[in-house]
């Protein structure tokens, strides 16, 4: 349970550290065009996205393991 709590706190921290896409309707249009034309995340943002995916998978796996152990 301690491992799950640590992963949970790390996941929350990584999500909070990510930069926002953009605010408002114009930001969503610009963000969509950027994705459409191959805009890539660079540096810290790319690392945070990867860390979010890894921590999310770890959180799910640890949660499943805890459920199996508690039964």
N, CA, C and O atoms as a GROMACS GRO file, in nm:
protein
  284
    1UNK      N    1   0.082  -0.120   0.000
    1UNK     CA    2   0.000   0.000   0.000
    1UNK      C    3   0.087   0.127   0.000
    1UNK      O    4   0.049   0.230  -0.056
    2UNK      N    5   0.202   0.117   0.063
    2UNK     CA    6   0.292   0.232   0.067
    2UNK      C    7   0.343   0.264  -0.074
    2UNK      O    8   0.353   0.380  -0.113
    3UNK      N    9   0.375   0.158  -0.150
    3UNK     CA   10   0.422   0.178  -0.288
    3UNK      C   11   0.314   0.245  -0.371
    3UNK      O   12   0.344   0.334  -0.451
    4UNK      N   13   0.190   0.203  -0.354
    4UNK     CA   14   0.081   0.264  -0.430
    4UNK      C   15   0.063   0.410  -0.392
    4UNK      O   16   0.037   0.494  -0.478
    5UNK      N   17   0.077   0.442  -0.263
    5UNK     CA   18   0.065   0.581  -0.220
    5UNK      C   19   0.176   0.668  -0.280
    5UNK      O   20   0.151   0.781  -0.322
    6UNK      N   21   0.297   0.614  -0.286
    6UNK     CA   22   0.409   0.690  -0.344
    6UNK      C   23   0.387   0.712  -0.493
    6UNK      O   24   0.409   0.821  -0.544
    7UNK      N   25   0.342   0.607  -0.563
    7UNK     CA   26   0.315   0.619  -0.707
    7UNK      C   27   0.203   0.719  -0.731
    7UNK      O   28   0.208   0.798  -0.825
    8UNK      N   29   0.100   0.714  -0.646
    8UNK     CA   30  -0.013   0.807  -0.659
    8UNK      C   31   0.032   0.952  -0.643
    8UNK      O   32  -0.008   1.038  -0.722
    9UNK      N   33   0.112   0.979  -0.543
    9UNK     CA   34   0.161   1.116  -0.520
    9UNK      C   35   0.250   1.160  -0.636
    9UNK      O   36   0.243   1.276  -0.679
   10UNK      N   37   0.334   1.070  -0.686
   10UNK     CA   38   0.420   1.105  -0.799
   10UNK      C   39   0.337   1.132  -0.924
   10UNK      O   40   0.368   1.225  -0.999
   11UNK      N   41   0.233   1.053  -0.946
   11UNK     CA   42   0.146   1.073  -1.062
   11UNK      C   43   0.075   1.208  -1.054
   11UNK      O   44   0.066   1.279  -1.154
   12UNK      N   45   0.025   1.242  -0.938
   12UNK     CA   46  -0.040   1.372  -0.919
   12UNK      C   47   0.060   1.485  -0.946
   12UNK      O   48   0.026   1.582  -1.013
   13UNK      N   49   0.182   1.473  -0.894
   13UNK     CA   50   0.283   1.577  -0.912
   13UNK      C   51   0.318   1.594  -1.060
   13UNK      O   52   0.332   1.707  -1.108
   14UNK      N   53   0.333   1.483  -1.132
   14UNK     CA   54   0.369   1.490  -1.274
   14UNK      C   55   0.257   1.555  -1.355
   14UNK      O   56   0.284   1.635  -1.445
   15UNK      N   57   0.133   1.522  -1.324
   15UNK     CA   58   0.021   1.582  -1.396
   15UNK      C   59   0.012   1.731  -1.368
   15UNK      O   60  -0.013   1.810  -1.459
   16UNK      N   61   0.032   1.770  -1.244
   16UNK     CA   62   0.025   1.913  -1.209
   16UNK      C   63   0.139   1.992  -1.273
   16UNK      O   64   0.121   2.109  -1.307
   17UNK      N   65   0.256   1.931  -1.288
   17UNK     CA   66   0.371   2.000  -1.347
   17UNK      C   67   0.358   2.022  -1.498
   17UNK      O   68   0.427   2.107  -1.554
   18UNK      N   69   0.272   1.946  -1.564
   18UNK     CA   70   0.258   1.961  -1.709
   18UNK      C   71   0.200   2.098  -1.742
   18UNK      O   72   0.114   2.150  -1.670
   19UNK      N   73   0.247   2.154  -1.852
   19UNK     CA   74   0.194   2.283  -1.893
   19UNK      C   75   0.057   2.264  -1.958
   19UNK      O   76   0.032   2.163  -2.023
   20UNK      N   77  -0.030   2.362  -1.938
   20UNK     CA   78  -0.162   2.356  -1.996
   20UNK      C   79  -0.157   2.367  -2.148
   20UNK      O   80  -0.063   2.424  -2.203
   21UNK      N   81  -0.257   2.312  -2.214
   21UNK     CA   82  -0.260   2.318  -2.360
   21UNK      C   83  -0.272   2.463  -2.406
   21UNK      O   84  -0.179   2.517  -2.466
   22UNK      N   85  -0.382   2.526  -2.379
   22UNK     CA   86  -0.406   2.668  -2.402
   22UNK      C   87  -0.544   2.699  -2.348
   22UNK      O   88  -0.627   2.609  -2.332
   23UNK      N   89  -0.568   2.824  -2.320
   23UNK     CA   90  -0.697   2.861  -2.262
   23UNK      C   91  -0.792   2.910  -2.369
   23UNK      O   92  -0.751   2.974  -2.466
   24UNK      N   93  -0.918   2.881  -2.351
   24UNK     CA   94  -1.020   2.935  -2.438
   24UNK      C   95  -1.036   2.862  -2.570
   24UNK      O   96  -0.965   2.766  -2.600
   25UNK      N   97  -1.131   2.910  -2.650
   25UNK     CA   98  -1.163   2.848  -2.778
   25UNK      C   99  -1.050   2.865  -2.878
   25UNK      O  100  -1.020   2.772  -2.953
   26UNK      N  101  -0.987   2.980  -2.880
   26UNK     CA  102  -0.877   3.001  -2.975
   26UNK      C  103  -0.760   2.909  -2.945
   26UNK      O  104  -0.690   2.865  -3.036
   27UNK      N  105  -0.738   2.879  -2.819
   27UNK     CA  106  -0.631   2.787  -2.782
   27UNK      C  107  -0.661   2.646  -2.828
   27UNK      O  108  -0.569   2.574  -2.869
   28UNK      N  109  -0.786   2.605  -2.822
   28UNK     CA  110  -0.819   2.470  -2.866
   28UNK      C  111  -0.806   2.457  -3.017
   28UNK      O  112  -0.768   2.351  -3.067
   29UNK      N  113  -0.837   2.563  -3.089
   29UNK     CA  114  -0.821   2.560  -3.235
   29UNK      C  115  -0.673   2.557  -3.271
   29UNK      O  116  -0.631   2.480  -3.357
   30UNK      N  117  -0.595   2.640  -3.207
   30UNK     CA  118  -0.451   2.643  -3.234
   30UNK      C  119  -0.385   2.512  -3.194
   30UNK      O  120  -0.297   2.463  -3.264
   31UNK      N  121  -0.426   2.456  -3.082
   31UNK     CA  122  -0.370   2.330  -3.038
   31UNK      C  123  -0.404   2.217  -3.133
   31UNK      O  124  -0.320   2.130  -3.158
   32UNK      N  125  -0.526   2.218  -3.188
   32UNK     CA  126  -0.565   2.116  -3.284
   32UNK      C  127  -0.487   2.128  -3.413
   32UNK      O  128  -0.448   2.027  -3.471
   33UNK      N  129  -0.464   2.250  -3.458
   33UNK     CA  130  -0.386   2.272  -3.580
   33UNK      C  131  -0.241   2.230  -3.558
   33UNK      O  132  -0.177   2.175  -3.647
   34UNK      N  133  -0.190   2.256  -3.439
   34UNK     CA  134  -0.051   2.218  -3.408
   34UNK      C  135  -0.037   2.066  -3.412
   34UNK      O  136   0.062   2.015  -3.463
   35UNK      N  137  -0.136   1.995  -3.357
   35UNK     CA  138  -0.131   1.849  -3.359
   35UNK      C  139  -0.148   1.796  -3.500
   35UNK      O  140  -0.082   1.700  -3.538
   36UNK      N  141  -0.235   1.860  -3.578
   36UNK     CA  142  -0.262   1.816  -3.714
   36UNK      C  143  -0.138   1.829  -3.802
   36UNK      O  144  -0.112   1.742  -3.885
   37UNK      N  145  -0.063   1.935  -3.785
   37UNK     CA  146   0.053   1.960  -3.870
   37UNK      C  147   0.183   1.909  -3.809
   37UNK      O  148   0.291   1.952  -3.850
   38UNK      N  149   0.174   1.820  -3.713
   38UNK     CA  150   0.294   1.753  -3.662
   38UNK      C  151   0.369   1.827  -3.555
   38UNK      O  152   0.489   1.806  -3.540
   39UNK      N  153   0.303   1.914  -3.480
   39UNK     CA  154   0.372   1.981  -3.371
   39UNK      C  155   0.410   1.880  -3.265
   39UNK      O  156   0.326   1.800  -3.223
   40UNK      N  157   0.534   1.883  -3.220
   40UNK     CA  158   0.580   1.786  -3.122
   40UNK      C  159   0.616   1.857  -2.992
   40UNK      O  160   0.661   1.971  -2.992
   41UNK      N  161   0.594   1.786  -2.884
   41UNK     CA  162   0.633   1.841  -2.755
   41UNK      C  163   0.783   1.827  -2.740
   41UNK      O  164   0.842   1.730  -2.787
   42UNK      N  165   0.844   1.923  -2.676
   42UNK     CA  166   0.989   1.921  -2.663
   42UNK      C  167   1.030   1.928  -2.517
   42UNK      O  168   0.959   1.983  -2.433
   43UNK      N  169   1.142   1.872  -2.490
   43UNK     CA  170   1.207   1.886  -2.360
   43UNK      C  171   1.128   1.831  -2.244
   43UNK      O  172   1.090   1.714  -2.241
   44UNK      N  173   1.103   1.917  -2.149
   44UNK     CA  174   1.038   1.879  -2.024
   44UNK      C  175   0.898   1.827  -2.046
   44UNK      O  176   0.857   1.731  -1.981
   45UNK      N  177   0.822   1.888  -2.136
   45UNK     CA  178   0.685   1.844  -2.161
   45UNK      C  179   0.682   1.700  -2.211
   45UNK      O  180   0.599   1.621  -2.167
   46UNK      N  181   0.772   1.665  -2.301
   46UNK     CA  182   0.776   1.528  -2.354
   46UNK      C  183   0.812   1.430  -2.243
   46UNK      O  184   0.755   1.321  -2.235
   47UNK      N  185   0.906   1.468  -2.157
   47UNK     CA  186   0.944   1.380  -2.047
   47UNK      C  187   0.829   1.362  -1.948
   47UNK      O  188   0.807   1.252  -1.898
   48UNK      N  189   0.756   1.470  -1.921
   48UNK     CA  190   0.643   1.461  -1.828
   48UNK      C  191   0.531   1.375  -1.884
   48UNK      O  192   0.465   1.302  -1.809
   49UNK      N  193   0.508   1.381  -2.015
   49UNK     CA  194   0.406   1.298  -2.077
   49UNK      C  195   0.444   1.151  -2.065
   49UNK      O  196   0.359   1.067  -2.032
   50UNK      N  197   0.569   1.119  -2.092
   50UNK     CA  198   0.615   0.980  -2.080
   50UNK      C  199   0.607   0.933  -1.935
   50UNK      O  200   0.566   0.820  -1.908
   51UNK      N  201   0.647   1.019  -1.842
   51UNK     CA  202   0.641   0.984  -1.700
   51UNK      C  203   0.497   0.960  -1.656
   51UNK      O  204   0.471   0.871  -1.574
   52UNK      N  205   0.404   1.039  -1.709
   52UNK     CA  206   0.263   1.020  -1.675
   52UNK      C  207   0.215   0.885  -1.722
   52UNK      O  208   0.144   0.815  -1.649
   53UNK      N  209   0.252   0.846  -1.844
   53UNK     CA  210   0.210   0.716  -1.896
   53UNK      C  211   0.269   0.602  -1.814
   53UNK      O  212   0.199   0.507  -1.779
   54UNK      N  213   0.397   0.612  -1.782
   54UNK     CA  214   0.463   0.506  -1.705
   54UNK      C  215   0.402   0.495  -1.566
   54UNK      O  216   0.371   0.386  -1.519
   55UNK      N  217   0.385   0.609  -1.500
   55UNK     CA  218   0.328   0.606  -1.365
   55UNK      C  219   0.183   0.559  -1.366
   55UNK      O  220   0.140   0.492  -1.272
   56UNK      N  221   0.108   0.594  -1.470
   56UNK     CA  222  -0.030   0.546  -1.482
   56UNK      C  223  -0.037   0.395  -1.495
   56UNK      O  224  -0.120   0.331  -1.431
   57UNK      N  225   0.051   0.339  -1.578
   57UNK     CA  226   0.056   0.193  -1.594
   57UNK      C  227   0.100   0.127  -1.464
   57UNK      O  228   0.042   0.026  -1.422
   58UNK      N  229   0.201   0.182  -1.399
   58UNK     CA  230   0.245   0.128  -1.270
   58UNK      C  231   0.135   0.134  -1.166
   58UNK      O  232   0.115   0.039  -1.090
   59UNK      N  233   0.064   0.245  -1.162
   59UNK     CA  234  -0.045   0.261  -1.065
   59UNK      C  235  -0.153   0.154  -1.089
   59UNK      O  236  -0.203   0.093  -0.995
   60UNK      N  237  -0.187   0.134  -1.216
   60UNK     CA  238  -0.287   0.032  -1.248
   60UNK      C  239  -0.240  -0.108  -1.211
   60UNK      O  240  -0.318  -0.187  -1.157
   61UNK      N  241  -0.115  -0.139  -1.240
   61UNK     CA  242  -0.062  -0.272  -1.211
   61UNK      C  243  -0.055  -0.297  -1.059
   61UNK      O  244  -0.092  -0.404  -1.012
   62UNK      N  245  -0.009  -0.198  -0.985
   62UNK     CA  246  -0.002  -0.213  -0.839
   62UNK      C  247  -0.142  -0.225  -0.780
   62UNK      O  248  -0.162  -0.302  -0.686
   63UNK      N  249  -0.237  -0.149  -0.832
   63UNK     CA  250  -0.374  -0.157  -0.785
   63UNK      C  251  -0.432  -0.296  -0.808
   63UNK      O  252  -0.497  -0.354  -0.720
   64UNK      N  253  -0.408  -0.350  -0.928
   64UNK     CA  254  -0.456  -0.486  -0.960
   64UNK      C  255  -0.391  -0.589  -0.867
   64UNK      O  256  -0.458  -0.680  -0.819
   65UNK      N  257  -0.262  -0.574  -0.842
   65UNK     CA  258  -0.192  -0.667  -0.752
   65UNK      C  259  -0.249  -0.658  -0.610
   65UNK      O  260  -0.267  -0.761  -0.545
   66UNK      N  261  -0.276  -0.538  -0.563
   66UNK     CA  262  -0.334  -0.522  -0.429
   66UNK      C  263  -0.472  -0.585  -0.420
   66UNK      O  264  -0.506  -0.647  -0.320
   67UNK      N  265  -0.552  -0.569  -0.524
   67UNK     CA  266  -0.686  -0.628  -0.525
   67UNK      C  267  -0.675  -0.780  -0.516
   67UNK      O  268  -0.750  -0.844  -0.441
   68UNK      N  269  -0.582  -0.837  -0.591
   68UNK     CA  270  -0.564  -0.983  -0.588
   68UNK      C  271  -0.515  -1.029  -0.451
   68UNK      O  272  -0.557  -1.134  -0.402
   69UNK      N  273  -0.427  -0.953  -0.388
   69UNK     CA  274  -0.374  -0.990  -0.258
   69UNK      C  275  -0.480  -0.978  -0.146
   69UNK      O  276  -0.475  -1.052  -0.048
   70UNK      N  277  -0.572  -0.885  -0.160
   70UNK     CA  278  -0.671  -0.861  -0.056
   70UNK      C  279  -0.786  -0.963  -0.059
   70UNK      O  280  -0.860  -0.975   0.038
   71UNK      N  281  -0.800  -1.036  -0.168
   71UNK     CA  282  -0.911  -1.131  -0.178
   71UNK      C  283  -0.882  -1.258  -0.105
   71UNK      O  284  -0.965  -1.349  -0.104
   0.00000   0.00000   0.00000
